[in-house]
Amino acid sequence: MGRLVGWHTRVGDLGLRLLVLHLLWLAWTLRGGVVLGLFPACAAVQAVVRRDALHGTDEPGRGPLRQEFAAAWRRELVPANVLGYAVAAGWAVLLLDRRLLGVADLGAAGPVLAGLLTVLTVVAFAVTAALPALASHYAEGPVRLLRRALVLVAARPGHALVHTAVVGAVLCLYYVVPGLVPVFGVALPAYLSFATLWGSGLLPAPARPAAPRPVPSHPARRAT
């Protein structure tokens, strides 16, 4: 009975924390005028849930959630916007290609191109779903992060499929129950995304800072 109560308490605490993260996401997205605030706010949410997964919410020395979120938002203001708008531009090109393929008469090549475009869309979704978690775990530029996500999808298709299914299931749940969107927003898929990748063992543990070397003690020199 005590274990069941503890499990309910942990789920309740997690739900409350995700709700607060979603409210912070809304506030800081608006603070950046949406255009400049959206992607850094998403990156800040991902940074917080990553730290929760690695060290827990009661990590010693951890400051208030609002201060941690604000610091991550400022830190990710430029990198997150560069990566986010690069991915958005790629999706714009992909959706435009799908639209043109739907209205153009390509004859026998049409079904083949449509199939290739469908495969490319699935791969793009898998890469996009993994990017936020990878960006929060690796301090790399957008090109290296995109390459890392592509390698993950190509080299570990099973893990990538499970991760994509988890993120896709949350989006489908939001579609079926729209009332969950204003409650959890991007916080729930961000949490489940990192938890899935971290639980799969694909992400290396962060390096611990090296312990300081002891200073050797020397006997006092005798005065000459």
FENGIUR-V254548 format. One line per field, one symbol per residue. ss: DSSP state (h for helix, s for strand, l for the rest). phi: phi as a letter, one per 30 degrees, with the letter a starting at -180 (. if undefined). burial: I if it has 16 or more other C-alpha atoms within 10 Angstrom, else O. A space follows every 10 residues. Layout:
# FENGIUR-V254548
ss=???
phi=???
burial=???
This chain:
# FENGIUR-V254548
ss=lhhhhhhhhh hhhhhhhhhh hhhhhhhhhh hllllllhhh hhhhhhhhhh hhhhhlllll llllhhhhhh hhhhhlhhhh hhhhhhhhhh hhhhhhhhhh hhhlllllhh hhhhhhhhhh hhhhhhhhhh hhhhhhhlll lhhhhhhhhh hhhhhlhhhh hhhhhhhhhh hhhhhhlhhh hhhhhhhhhh hhhhhhhhhh llllllllll llllllllll llll
phi=.ddddddddd dddddddddd dddddddddd ddiidccddd ddddeddddd ddddbidcdd iddddddddd dddddceded dddddddddd dddddddddd ddcdccidde dddddddddd dddddddddd deddddccdb dddddddddd dddddbdddd dddddddddd ddddddbddd ddcchddddd dddddddddd idcddddddd ddddddccdd dddc
burial=OOOOOOOOOO OOOOIOIIII IIIIIIOIIO OIOOOIIIII IIIIIIIIII OOOOOOIOOO OOOOOOOOII OIIOOIIOII IIIIOOIOOO IOOIOOOIOO IOOOOOOOOO OOOOOOIOOO IOIIIIIIII IIIIIIIOOO OIOOIIOIII OIIOOOOOII OOIIOIIIOI IOOIOOOOOO IOIIIIIIII IIIIIIIIOO OOOOOOOOOO OOOOOOOOOO OOOO
